[in-house]
Amino acid sequence: MQVKIRHLKAFDAAVRLGSFVEAAGALHVTPAALSLAMRELESALGFQVMERTTRRLQLTDAGAGYLVHARRVLSELEAAERFARDRQRGQTLVRLATTQTVIATLLSQTLPELQVAFPHLQLQPLDVAASGIIDALVQGQADMAIGVSLPGGDRFESRPLFLSRWFAYLSPAHALARRRTLAWTDIAGERLFMTKSSNYLRLRATLGKGVDLVDVQESTTATAGLAMASSQAGIAVFPGYVQPMARVLGVRAIPLTNPPIPHDLLIGVQRLAAAPSSPLADLRDTIVQLVNLRCDALR
């Protein structure tokens, strides 16, 4: 017997919900049918993927390894089904890889107008860690990307999207929170929460030996860094467009002006898709225009 999609869906649902009964309900099949699908899967594989007791389900080591591949197949299948539906509706899916922060702040300001201006293009933002944006574009997982240090050359074309300042984000109770501006030397001795991307390395190079940031903690997302600042664990250092998220968390945003160092976001696409007459190039240029028009206050 060959492994079938229904076997993979049964396996994934059982792991996610921890119960054959709940998994069967989610898939709209009977518990007996789901149990049979699991037995067929293990028979086809030749090894047990889950240990089943009266109280719980537990992955075996082999099952945990197989689950990674099974979910990848299901994810690709869902993408293929979305593509087919979009084509039937006359739409083209455009996948844009960027960080959660950019999606929630800059990009969210443009989406309603983009939907009106490009009714045949469906923009799908992909929430990617800053360190994975370039890989998503290079490996073809995304058609477009927003980030720093995007690739160029023969395959890709990158251009400026949004230029902003660096800000220090502090709890209102912090001793520096009443300042209108801050110098980098003012925060150099503090515990700082930053995303240690290539942008961070360029920042350190620009500051030089005169400003030694002695205690920098890795923050994988701006949300995590702002949460730490809110709890008075230190100061978060991120670009100006993070300000809307800071307001939600009750964190003060103070520009770092001495020395003033720009933070430059780029938007990149494959060069073949960036021809002036292509829909993707039009979409990219419109995103640049709308972001700079709608988000000027976040610089």
Order of alpha helices (4+ residues) and beta strands (2+ residues): alpha-alpha-alpha-beta-beta-alpha-beta-alpha-alpha-beta-alpha-beta-beta-beta-alpha-beta-alpha-beta-alpha-beta-alpha-beta-beta-alpha
